Each structure stands twice: as C-alpha cells, then as structure tokens.
Amino acid sequence: MKKIIDFFYGVPVTRFLSSILIMAMAVVMTLNVVLRYVFGFSFNWGDEILRYMCVYMAFLGIAASWKFGAHVRVSLFVERVFPAGSRKYFRLLADIITIIYLVFCVYFGVVLIRRIVASGQVSPALHMPMYFLYGIVPLSSILSIIQILIQIFVKKSYLEERE
C-alpha cells in the first residue's frame, strides 16, 4: 500500500501530462495558423483537437493541483472566525465534503459515459468516440480523491493553516 501511495504522491503524472498537453496545443495551434495564413490551408480537425486537449489539460490540472494545495479556496471564514483549536476540524470537514462531491462526479460521469456509449456518438472532425472525451471527468475525479486522501491520511494537511 505504501508503494501505491508513494507512486501517486511522488510521481507527478497529472502535472506531466498537463504540461505535455499545453505544449502540444501550442504546436498544433501554431502549425494551423501558419498553414492557414501562409499556404491557405488548415487542418479541419485542428480546432476540435485543441478543444479536447484544453479540456483534458484542465481536468488533469485539477487533479494535479490537489498535491500542491494550489486550488482556490475561501478559507477566510475558517481561518479567521473559528478558534484556533477547532480550525483543523473544519478543514477536515471541507476535505470530506470535497470528496463527497467528487464521488458524485465519478458516479454521474460514469452514468453519462454509459449513455454516450449506448448512443454511439462520435466527434465531428476526428470521428473519435465521445466517451473518450467525457471519460476525463470520472478519471480526474478519482485522481483528485486519491490526492485528497493522501493529503488527509499521510500528509495531514488539515493540521496546517491554509491561506
């Protein structure tokens, strides 16, 4: 179990994939613009793949940012209103509520994917199955849940003050 936790916490897979996607987006976008304005030709799938890469980058970035505490949060209420001794419980409660929300995202994401698989929907230009695009929602939610659980049980981040 420790090896699995060390892998998820030590290997920045989601951050690496997000970085690769943003670089690939820059290359595809530059290539498409140069082809369009210099040669009068552009790839008909360029805009669509950029959109999908942006969605994947954003959702993988969500999962990656849990590790670094980079999510935007409104902690003023907890950090300034409640007494210092009880703040850790409210931080833990916020993490638990976030996990519950992410579980709902996983469940309804899977429901959505099943419906899309049943419909056989494909993307217009790439002719890629749309469940591949929507699959990032439950995947990033699962990765986020894992990161939050690591923060709670291994790193005990709820004990530290949050900005």
Salt bridges, closest charged atoms under 4 A:
ASP6 OD2 - LYS2 NZ 3.34
GLU79 OE2 - ARG91 NE 2.73
ASP95 OD2 - ARG162 NH2 2.84
